[in-house]
Amino acid sequence: MLKKFISVFIVLILVSGISVGFSGCKNKTTEHYDFSCDSIPDGNGEKLNVILLAGQSNAHGCAYTSILQSKLGSEEYEKYTSGFDVYINFVITGESYSNGFVKTSLSIPRSDGMFGPEIGMAEKLADADEKYCIVKVAYGGTNLHTQWNPASKDLYDIFIKFTNECTNHLSQKNYDVNIAALCWMQGESDASSGPAENYLQNTRAFVSAAREDLGDFAFIDAGISDSPYWVEYQTINNAKISFSEEAENNYYIDTIANGLTYTLEPTPESPDLAHYDSLAQIELGHLYAEIILGL
């Protein structure tokens, strides 16, 4: 009876579109175009592959930097704090910004003390022969059926406008800009009866509109976890798999099969079941990067 009550409670929260504030992630949609802290060097005509990272709180990143530090040796942790020559410009949950392209690192100021998959992604991309940067737009507790829906003129418009501002800025800094991929980490807020059944058609609409606006990029979609919070996680992930099979430039990452954990932090006794643990966030970035490097 208790389990049924919890499931119904979570469904009501998801359907209402309210962020419950897991690990401090909130939903507040605002536009933000500020390059006052930009530090990316002049491109001198070099090709620059832009990787888009978007979605809800597991794209936002709700893993704690302090916990990651406790799990790594000092040398490895220093690598993440020093950062990589993969620059990122982000707006997350409408209240945290990089204010231009800066080196991807754990040292980027975030008031919540958290990080996302961009850290692991940058670690892998930094060693590539080609040059990469990341543009990130992520909002916690948001759904695809309404908030990211291109027809709603909500997050979708913010995402497209921010991306265009970033690519225009990079062009002005003399880069030959190529939007190579969109890494999508979303679906938890659609994982209830009703929205879940429509997730495939909503994904089609979202990606089709984004490709029309931004070009024919690769779409790399990560599955959601099997957390008890996400009642219809299988329906969501099946939709993601189906979409990945519809075109050669659609890809799916099976986060469950890859062992991404969400039951260990902040403590095993009181875990945040909505969000990936710190090492899992690093691994998610690695998984995205492996596909990107194979494009």
ABEGO torsion letter per residue (X at the ends): XAAAAAAAAAAAAAAAGBBAGBGGBBBBBBBBBBAAABABBBAGGBBBBBBBBBEBAAAAEABBAAAAAAABBAAAAAAAAAEBABBBBBBBGGABBAGEBBBBBAABBBAAGBBBAAAAAAAAAAABABBBBBBBBBBBGBBAAAAABAAAGBAAAAAAAAAAAAAAAAAAAGBBBBBABBBBBBGAAABBBGAAAAAAAAAAAAAAAAAAAAEBBBBBBBBBBABAABAAAAAAAAAAAAAAAABAABBBBBAAAAGBBAAAOABAABBBAABBBAAAAAAAAAAAAAAAAAX
